[in-house]
């Protein structure tokens, strides 16, 4: 019997460049996995910043990264 190893789920990390974030909520609306939210912390521009709500749910689609009008988001795959 030839046992196949279990496939590991790919893991991703979402980074925000806070000086560019204006809390427009586009990233939260675009995320199909509900990974992001607008938090309660104010950024340097005086807007509430986007933040990660559930990083483990990120599927790496990068919709948030592409949709961000200010290029404040980067999604990277991590090796664990």
N, C-alpha and C positions, 0 to 999 in steps of 0.2 A: 504494500500500500504506500503510495507516494503522497505524503502530507505536504500541502502547500502552506507556507508561512502566511499568517494573517497580514493583510495589507494595513499599513499604518495610515491614518488620516493625515493629510498634509496640514501643517500648522502655519499660520500667518500672524504677523504683527502689524498693527496700524500705528503709524507715527503722524503727529500733527506738528506743523511749523506754526506755533501759536501767534507770532507776529503777523501772519497773513490771515488767520481765521477771523471771520466777521460774524460767525454764528448764523449764517443764512439758512441753515437746515437742509440744504440741498443734499448733502451727504446722508443725512438721516432718512430722507425720503427715498433715496436711490438704493439703499442697502436692502437686498432681498432677505437677509438673515437677521435683521434688526439688531445689528452689532453696535451701532452708534446712537448717541443721544446728545442733546444740548445740555451741558452741565450748569452748575450754579457758580462757577468760577469766572471772573471777568478777566479778559485778556488785555494786552497792552493798548489795544484800540478802544477799549471800553465795551466790548461785546461779550456776551456769554459764549464761552468756547465749546466747541464740539469735543466729545470725549468718547472713549470706548466703554460700552456697557457690558459686553460679553465677547471678549476676544476669542474665546474658544469656539464660538459659533462662526467665525469668519471663514468663508470658503475661498477667499482669494480672488474673487471676481473683479476686483478693482473698480467697480462702478463708482464708488465714492471718490476714488483718486481721479478718475477721468472727468467726473461731473463737477468737481470743485472748481469754481470760476477763478479762484485765487491761488491754485496749486499749493494748497496748504496741507495736503494729505499724501502720504506715501505708504504703500502696502508692500511688505516684503515677506518672502517665505523664510521660515526659520527651521533649522535642523535641531532636533532634540534627541 
